[in-house]
Amino acid sequence: MPFPSPVSRTPGRPALVTALLVMLAGALLAATPAPSPTTPFTDGDVVTKKSIGTPLATGAAGLDGQAGGLRLRVAAYNIAHARGNKSGFLHELGRMKNLRGIADLLIDQKVDIACFEEISSRDLRAGFRDQPEYLAKKLGFAHRVYGENVSELKGILATQGNAVISRFPILSHRNHFLYRKDKKQEQRGCLEVLIDLGGGRKVRLFVTHLSLNSEESTRQIQDIWALIEKSEEPVIFVGDFNSRPGSDRIKWLKQRMTDTTSNLTTTYLNKPDVKIDYHFTKGAVTGGTAWIRGFDEGYSDHGCLLNDYLVR
């Protein structure tokens, strides 16, 4: 439902109420202390070489010569509820032009499955739009699931979670709430989705947005791994991990899974030494060469992280 517009120079009650709610939302959101931008980036290696990746012009990126499986293009995108790449007060409100741009970007990149973090549904901050539903319809995908982790003022002011929209049928899904030290910390989650690729092939996706607190995110990665290692299907694990490649938790995960985005050094605000978003795989799935889109457009403070996969 879009924001109502005033029909005269004197705002009617619905328009006035909406305007007041928008101002209240900005004030409440601004009153919440923003995390220090250095918090997730201080542990690990500093890399000075910028890399945003380049997919091959034909075929799946980096998978030429591979055969015997189904080729699949997967995107992981922290869309920051379509607010753009600025934050604070009214900058926190989602913008329809950014949501449209996100959809157009995914269409242009010809994705088969899109995974989202910091996506919202039917709250004031998102303009009362169901963002997963909108994106699925724009891409023409019949299958979507949303796992909500945050709900402010019973979901009226702000919501936040992870989502998957898919060209392929979703067989099952479950949203796992992740460890937090206390209730003052933001509730984080991991969305687990089983997708039917046809021809007897399935893939299990895990989509997450981890804590800024290193103690919490370390425990969260370990708990998600406990879910992943039980999977009988090939696994693709994606999301905003709020952790740099040199951090102990990412090194720990690399001992157990394959980082198919290791060629990249930036995923956040196009800063060449800030990579905090990832794709990891396990099992009978081969990744190509990852690439980033969306920095120039500024639809979010994160880029859209893409890779092609061969699922056997």
C-alpha positions in Angstrom: 0.0 0.0 0.0 1.6 3.3 -1.1 1.8 6.4 1.1 -1.4 8.4 0.6 -0.9 11.8 -1.0 -2.6 15.1 0.0 -5.4 16.1 -2.4 -5.2 19.8 -1.4 -2.8 22.3 0.1 -4.2 21.5 3.5 -3.4 17.8 4.2 -6.3 15.5 4.9 -6.2 13.4 8.0 -4.8 10.2 6.3 -2.0 12.2 4.7 -1.2 14.1 7.9 -1.1 10.9 9.9 1.2 9.3 7.4 3.5 12.3 7.4 3.6 12.2 11.2 4.3 8.5 11.1 7.2 9.0 8.7 8.7 11.7 10.9 8.2 9.5 13.9 9.8 6.6 12.1 12.8 8.7 11.2 13.1 10.0 14.7 12.9 6.5 16.3 15.3 4.9 13.8 17.7 7.8 14.3 17.5 7.4 18.0 18.8 3.8 17.8 22.6 4.1 17.9 24.2 3.1 14.6 26.9 0.5 14.9 30.4 1.7 14.4 31.4 1.2 10.8 34.7 -0.2 11.9 33.1 -2.9 14.2 32.9 -5.7 11.6 36.0 -4.8 9.7 38.7 -4.5 12.3 39.6 -8.2 12.5 41.4 -9.7 9.6 43.6 -8.8 6.6 43.5 -5.4 5.0 43.6 -5.8 1.2 44.4 -2.9 -1.1 43.5 -4.4 -4.4 40.0 -3.6 -5.6 38.1 -6.4 -7.4 34.5 -6.5 -8.4 34.8 -9.4 -10.7 33.8 -10.0 -14.3 31.5 -12.8 -15.5 32.3 -14.5 -18.8 30.4 -13.2 -21.7 28.9 -16.6 -22.6 28.1 -19.5 -20.4 28.3 -19.7 -16.6 31.2 -17.6 -15.2 34.3 -19.7 -14.8 32.4 -23.0 -15.6 33.4 -23.4 -19.2 34.3 -27.0 -20.0 32.3 -28.3 -17.0 29.5 -30.7 -17.8 27.2 -33.2 -16.2 25.0 -30.9 -14.1 22.5 -28.1 -14.0 23.9 -24.6 -14.3 22.5 -22.1 -11.8 23.0 -18.4 -11.2 22.6 -17.2 -7.6 22.6 -13.7 -6.2 23.1 -12.7 -2.6 22.1 -9.1 -1.8 21.8 -7.1 1.4 19.4 -4.5 0.1 19.1 -2.5 3.3 15.3 -2.4 2.8 16.0 -0.3 -0.4 17.0 2.8 1.5 20.1 3.4 -0.6 23.7 3.8 0.6 23.0 6.5 3.2 21.7 6.0 6.7 20.2 8.0 9.5 16.8 9.7 10.1 14.7 9.9 6.9 17.5 8.1 5.0 16.4 5.0 6.8 13.1 4.9 4.8 13.0 2.5 1.9 12.6 4.1 -1.6 10.5 2.7 -4.4 13.0 3.8 -7.0 15.7 1.7 -5.3 13.4 -1.3 -5.1 12.6 -1.0 -8.8 16.3 -0.7 -9.5 17.1 -3.8 -7.5 14.6 -5.8 -9.5 16.0 -4.4 -12.8 19.5 -5.3 -11.7 18.5 -8.9 -11.0 16.6 -9.2 -14.3 19.6 -7.8 -16.2 21.9 -10.3 -14.5 19.6 -13.2 -15.4 19.5 -14.7 -11.9 17.8 -18.0 -11.2 17.7 -17.6 -7.4 18.0 -14.4 -5.5 18.8 -14.4 -1.7 18.3 -11.2 0.3 19.3 -9.9 3.7 17.9 -6.8 5.4 14.7 -7.1 3.5 11.4 -5.9 4.9 7.7 -6.6 4.6 4.6 -4.4 4.9 6.0 -1.9 7.5 6.1 1.8 7.6 9.9 1.9 6.8 9.3 0.0 3.6 6.2 2.0 2.6 3.9 -0.8 3.6 5.1 -2.8 0.7 5.9 -6.5 0.8 9.4 -6.3 -0.7 9.9 -10.1 -1.3 6.5 -10.3 -3.1 7.3 -7.2 -5.2 10.7 -8.5 -6.3 9.3 -12.0 -7.1 6.6 -10.5 -9.2 9.0 -8.2 -11.1 11.3 -11.1 -11.9 8.3 -13.4 -12.8 9.3 -15.9 -10.1 6.4 -17.9 -8.6 8.4 -19.1 -5.6 9.4 -17.0 -2.6 9.9 -17.3 1.2 10.6 -14.7 3.8 12.1 -15.3 7.3 11.5 -12.4 9.7 13.9 -11.8 12.5 13.1 -8.3 13.7 9.6 -6.7 14.3 9.4 -3.2 15.8 6.1 -2.0 17.2 4.4 -5.3 16.1 5.8 -5.0 12.6 4.2 -1.5 12.0 7.4 0.6 12.3 10.0 -1.8 10.9 10.6 -5.4 10.1 13.7 -7.2 8.9 14.7 -10.6 7.7 16.1 -12.8 5.0 14.3 -14.0 1.9 14.7 -16.2 -1.2 12.9 -15.8 -4.5 13.4 -18.6 -7.0 12.7 -19.6 -10.6 12.5 -23.2 -9.2 10.0 -24.7 -6.8 10.7 -24.3 -3.1 10.0 -27.7 -1.4 10.5 -26.6 2.2 11.9 -23.8 4.3 12.7 -23.0 7.9 13.8 -19.8 9.6 16.4 -20.4 12.4 16.8 -17.8 15.1 20.5 -17.5 15.9 22.4 -17.1 19.2 22.5 -13.7 20.9 24.1 -12.9 24.2 21.0 -11.1 25.5 17.7 -9.7 24.3 19.2 -6.2 23.9 21.1 -7.5 20.9 19.4 -7.7 17.5 17.9 -11.0 16.7 19.7 -12.6 13.8 18.5 -15.5 11.7 19.4 -18.0 9.0 16.8 -19.0 6.4 17.1 -22.6 5.2 15.4 -23.4 1.9 15.3 -26.7 -0.1 14.8 -26.1 -3.8 13.8 -28.6 -6.5 15.9 -28.0 -9.6 14.2 -30.8 -11.6 15.6 -34.0 -13.0 16.1 -35.4 -9.5 18.5 -32.6 -8.5 18.0 -30.5 -5.4 20.0 -27.8 -3.6 19.8 -26.6 -0.1 20.3 -22.8 0.5 21.2 -21.1 3.8 20.8 -17.3 3.8 22.0 -15.3 6.8 22.8 -11.9 8.2 25.2 -12.3 11.1 25.9 -10.1 14.1 28.3 -7.2 14.3 29.6 -8.7 17.6 32.4 -11.1 16.9 31.5 -13.3 19.9 28.0 -13.7 18.6 28.9 -14.1 14.9 31.5 -16.8 15.7 28.9 -18.8 17.6 26.3 -18.2 14.8 28.6 -19.5 12.1 29.3 -22.6 14.2 25.5 -23.2 14.7 24.7 -22.8 11.0 27.5 -25.2 10.2 25.9 -27.8 12.5 22.8 -27.5 10.2 24.8 -27.5 7.0 26.8 -30.6 7.7 23.6 -32.6 8.1 22.4 -31.9 4.6 22.2 -34.7 2.1 21.9 -32.2 -0.7 24.5 -29.9 -2.2 24.6 -26.7 -0.1 25.0 -23.0 -1.1 25.5 -20.8 2.0 25.3 -17.0 1.4 24.8 -13.8 3.2 26.2 -10.8 5.0 28.5 -12.3 7.6 29.8 -9.0 8.9 33.3 -10.6 9.0 36.4 -10.0 6.9 38.3 -12.9 5.2 41.1 -12.8 7.7 38.9 -13.2 10.7 39.2 -16.5 12.7 35.5 -17.4 12.0 35.9 -17.1 8.2 39.1 -19.1 8.3 37.3 -21.7 10.4 34.5 -22.0 7.9 37.0 -22.2 4.9 38.4 -25.4 6.5 34.9 -26.9 6.1 33.4 -25.3 3.0 34.6 -23.7 -0.3 34.5 -19.9 -0.5 33.4 -19.3 -4.1 33.8 -15.5 -3.7 37.5 -15.7 -2.8 38.5 -13.7 -5.9 36.7 -10.6 -4.5 38.1 -8.0 -2.1 35.1 -5.7 -1.7 31.3 -6.1 -1.1 30.5 -3.0 1.0 30.3 0.5 -0.4 32.9 -0.4 -2.9 35.7 -0.1 -0.3 38.6 -2.2 -1.6 39.5 -3.6 1.8 36.0 -4.4 3.0 34.6 -7.8 2.1 31.9 -9.0 4.4 29.5 -10.8 2.1 30.1 -14.4 0.9 29.0 -17.5 -1.0 30.2 -20.8 0.4 29.5 -24.3 -1.0 29.5 -27.9 0.2 28.9 -31.2 -1.7 28.2 -31.8 -5.3 28.2 -28.2 -6.5 31.0 -26.3 -8.3 31.2 -22.5 -8.3 32.5 -20.2 -11.0 34.0 -16.8 -10.7 32.1 -14.3 -8.5 31.3 -10.8 -9.4 29.6 -7.7 -7.9 27.0 -5.3 -9.4 25.1 -2.3 -8.0 27.8 -0.2 -6.4 27.5 2.6 -9.0 23.7 2.6 -8.7 23.7 2.9 -4.9 20.5 0.9 -4.3 22.1 -0.3 -1.0 25.4 0.1 0.9 26.2 -3.5 -0.2 26.8 -4.7 -3.7 24.8 -7.6 -5.2 27.1 -10.6 -5.0 26.7 -13.1 -7.9 28.1 -16.5 -8.9 27.3 -19.3 -11.3 27.1 -22.9 -10.1 27.0 -26.4 -11.6 24.9 -28.7 -9.4 25.4 -32.4 -10.0 
